[in-house]
C-alpha cells in the first residue's frame, strides 16, 4: 500500500516517472511477496487499490487541505516535536516499520501471556 501511494504521488509530479513507478511496484515489490508466500494475491491487490486511492485523494485540493493543515499547525506550534516526529516517521518508512511491528508483536505476546491464551 505504501509503495502504491508513493507511485501515485509521483504521477502527480511527473507522469513519466509515475508510470515507471506504477510498473515497478507490482513487478518488483508485489509479485515477489506473492511468489514467496508472504501475502495472498487478494491482499496485495487490496493494498494496491487502497494505496492508489489514498495517493489520489491526498493530491486533490480538499485532501491536501485535510492532511496538510493539521500538520502545518503542529509545525508552527511545536517545531521541535514536529521535526522529531517527522524524523521518526521517515525512519520507520525507510525501514518498512520493522521497529513498530516488533513493538506491536511484543505487545500482543505480552497480552496473550497475561490472558493465559498460550
BELCORCOR-V49143 format. One record per residue. N is the residue number from 1. RES is the residue in three letters. PSI is psi in whole degrees, 0 to 359 (NA if undefined). OMEGA is omega in radians with two decimals (* if undefined). NEAR is the number of other C-alpha atoms within 10 Angstrom. Layout:
[[N | RES | PSI | OMEGA | NEAR] [N | RES | PSI | OMEGA | NEAR]]
//
This chain:
[[1 | UNK | 317 | -3.11 | 21] [2 | UNK | 315 | -3.10 | 17] [3 | UNK | 326 | 3.08 | 20] [4 | UNK | 321 | 3.09 | 25] [5 | UNK | 316 | 3.11 | 23] [6 | UNK | 318 | 3.13 | 18] [7 | UNK | 321 | 3.10 | 24] [8 | UNK | 318 | 3.09 | 25] [9 | UNK | 323 | 3.10 | 22] [10 | UNK | 329 | 3.10 | 19] [11 | UNK | 328 | 3.14 | 20] [12 | UNK | 340 | 3.12 | 15] [13 | UNK | 310 | 3.13 | 10] [14 | UNK | 119 | -3.07 | 10] [15 | UNK | 331 | 3.12 | 15] [16 | UNK | 311 | 3.11 | 12] [17 | UNK | 319 | 3.11 | 13] [18 | UNK | 320 | 3.12 | 18] [19 | UNK | 317 | 3.10 | 14] [20 | UNK | 317 | 3.13 | 13] [21 | UNK | 320 | 3.13 | 21] [22 | UNK | 331 | 3.05 | 22] [23 | UNK | 324 | -3.12 | 12] [24 | UNK | 317 | -3.04 | 15] [25 | UNK | 307 | -3.12 | 18] [26 | UNK | 323 | -3.05 | 17] [27 | UNK | 317 | -3.01 | 11] [28 | UNK | 330 | -3.08 | 11] [29 | UNK | 311 | -3.01 | 14] [30 | UNK | 312 | -3.07 | 21] [31 | UNK | 313 | 3.12 | 15] [32 | UNK | 328 | 3.12 | 13] [33 | UNK | 323 | 3.08 | 15] [34 | UNK | 314 | -3.10 | 15] [35 | UNK | 319 | -3.13 | 11] [36 | UNK | 356 | 3.10 | 9] [37 | UNK | 18 | 3.12 | 10] [38 | UNK | 331 | -3.13 | 11] [39 | UNK | 154 | 2.99 | 14] [40 | UNK | 152 | 3.14 | 12] [41 | UNK | 321 | -3.13 | 15] [42 | UNK | 327 | 3.09 | 10] [43 | UNK | 317 | 3.13 | 12] [44 | UNK | 317 | 3.12 | 19] [45 | UNK | 317 | 3.10 | 14] [46 | UNK | 318 | 3.10 | 12] [47 | UNK | 319 | 3.10 | 18] [48 | UNK | 313 | -3.12 | 21] [49 | UNK | 316 | 3.10 | 15] [50 | UNK | 321 | 3.11 | 16] [51 | UNK | 315 | 3.10 | 21] [52 | UNK | 318 | 3.12 | 22] [53 | UNK | 314 | 3.13 | 16] [54 | UNK | 316 | 3.13 | 19] [55 | UNK | 320 | 3.13 | 24] [56 | UNK | 312 | -3.10 | 16] [57 | UNK | 323 | -3.14 | 17] [58 | UNK | 345 | 3.10 | 19] [59 | UNK | 5 | 3.02 | 17] [60 | UNK | 158 | -3.06 | 12] [61 | UNK | 314 | -3.12 | 9] [62 | UNK | 321 | 3.13 | 11] [63 | UNK | 318 | 3.09 | 15] [64 | UNK | 319 | 3.13 | 12] [65 | UNK | 317 | -3.10 | 13] [66 | UNK | 321 | -3.11 | 12] [67 | UNK | 314 | -2.99 | 13] [68 | UNK | 325 | -3.04 | 13] [69 | UNK | 307 | 3.13 | 12] [70 | UNK | 325 | -3.14 | 11] [71 | UNK | 316 | 3.14 | 13] [72 | UNK | 326 | 3.05 | 13] [73 | UNK | 320 | 3.09 | 12] [74 | UNK | 315 | -3.13 | 15] [75 | UNK | 321 | -3.12 | 15] [76 | UNK | 323 | -3.07 | 11] [77 | UNK | 318 | -3.07 | 10] [78 | UNK | 75 | -3.07 | 11] [79 | UNK | 322 | -3.13 | 13] [80 | UNK | 314 | 3.12 | 11] [81 | UNK | 323 | 3.13 | 12] [82 | UNK | 308 | -3.08 | 17] [83 | UNK | 326 | 3.06 | 13] [84 | UNK | 313 | 3.14 | 10] [85 | UNK | 318 | 3.13 | 12] [86 | UNK | 325 | 3.06 | 13] [87 | UNK | 312 | -3.13 | 12] [88 | UNK | 320 | 3.13 | 12] [89 | UNK | 314 | 3.13 | 13] [90 | UNK | 327 | 3.06 | 12] [91 | UNK | 316 | 3.13 | 14] [92 | UNK | 320 | 3.06 | 15] [93 | UNK | 315 | -3.10 | 12] [94 | UNK | 327 | -3.14 | 10] [95 | UNK | 12 | 3.13 | 11] [96 | UNK | 37 | 3.02 | 12] [97 | UNK | 32 | 3.14 | 14] [98 | UNK | 315 | -3.13 | 13] [99 | UNK | 313 | -3.11 | 12] [100 | UNK | 321 | 3.11 | 12] [101 | UNK | 323 | 3.10 | 12] [102 | UNK | 317 | 3.10 | 11] [103 | UNK | 316 | -3.14 | 12] [104 | UNK | 318 | 3.14 | 12] [105 | UNK | 318 | 3.09 | 12] [106 | UNK | 322 | 3.11 | 12] [107 | UNK | 317 | 3.12 | 12] [108 | UNK | 315 | 3.12 | 12] [109 | UNK | 319 | 3.12 | 14] [110 | UNK | 315 | 3.14 | 12] [111 | UNK | 324 | 3.09 | 12] [112 | UNK | 319 | 3.11 | 12] [113 | UNK | 317 | 3.13 | 11] [114 | UNK | 326 | -3.14 | 10] [115 | UNK | 348 | -3.13 | 9] [116 | UNK | 28 | -3.11 | 8] [117 | UNK | 322 | -3.08 | 8] [118 | UNK | NA | * | 7]]
//
